[in-house]
Amino acid sequence: MRVILISCTVHKGSTYSIARIMAEKLTSPENISEVFLPRDFDEFCCGCTSCFIKGEEHCPHYEKLRPITELIDAADVIILASPVYVYHVTGQMKALLDHYGYRWMAHRPDERMFRKQAVVVTTAAGAGVKSTLKDMADSCFFWGIPQTYRLGRAVAATDWQSVKPKVKDSIGSKADSIAKKIIKRQGKVPVPLKTRAFFKIMSLMQRNGWNEADKKYWTDKGWTGSKRPWK
Ligand SMILES: Cc1cc2nc3c(=O)[nH]c(=O)nc-3n(C[C@H](O)[C@H](O)[C@H](O)COP(=O)(O)O)c2cc1C
């Protein structure tokens, strides 16, 4: 199983440590790729909307982003890890996710996404876990990933060494239970009703889509008819 771990800080704090524990419960170290932001990608979306209208290859950061895109596409499991910064993901995580807006189901989702699983990971000192996990889980859902698991904790600490053993144990148990589900579902990831229903609505909308690039994409894939990316 191939795993990509995208860590949205460059330091290896509590969030990275938990994400790495999660990754190692799924696969061997040689199958884990790690990306650190902003070290590996440090651009902000400039709002030109070229990705939506002309195609993603027209994004001024397309080539710079390509190595990360290729790792995402090759992975079976995507782990997105960001600490809580003022109740949400870090700016660098948001900047990365903005660059994949064109891949949302409302535009041009990549069909490989519908066979992947994701884990979103966060830690807070105290509050903001739920909203931060949602920031990342929203992109996973709208990219088309059928199963996204949430691993977040208020750790009452600003570094991993200071996190109490009891809290670490409880995080480990939660990671174990997520790993069991992911391994069981690998290769036959169930596509939930919510994804199927949203895809259907998009499919109807794309028949008369206002954006030619999106409309052509959906039509060429046969998705405006009865074909589905998970079949
Ligand atoms: C800029 C900044 C904003 C933060 N905002 C919050 C917050 O809104 N809520 C909270 O409980 N902790 C907040 N924290 C604390 C971190 O989320 C917390 O210490 C986290 O476990 C750090 O993860 P890390 O060790 O992976 O860096 C903030 C920390 C920083 C640096």
The ligand as an ORCA input file, in Angstrom:
! r2SCAN-3c Opt
* xyz 0 1
  C      -0.057     30.329     15.074
  C      -0.619     29.306     16.020
  C      -1.977     29.254     16.228
  C      -2.534     28.314     17.108
  N      -3.881     28.275     17.267
  C      -4.418     27.384     18.133
  C      -5.829     27.325     18.335
  O      -6.622     28.025     17.690
  N      -6.304     26.442     19.230
  C      -5.480     25.637     19.969
  O      -5.969     24.886     20.789
  N      -4.143     25.630     19.771
  C      -3.590     26.486     18.869
  N      -2.232     26.490     18.672
  C      -1.405     25.482     19.337
  C      -1.143     24.286     18.432
  O      -2.270     23.939     17.660
  C      -0.765     23.038     19.239
  O       0.289     23.297     20.107
  C      -0.429     21.876     18.312
  O      -0.423     20.684     19.052
  C       0.935     22.078     17.639
  O       1.150     21.012     16.759
  P       2.623     20.664     16.251
  O       3.380     20.156     17.453
  O       2.417     19.625     15.227
  O       3.207     21.929     15.716
  C      -1.660     27.411     17.797
  C      -0.288     27.460     17.563
  C       0.229     28.378     16.688
  C       1.730     28.398     16.430
*
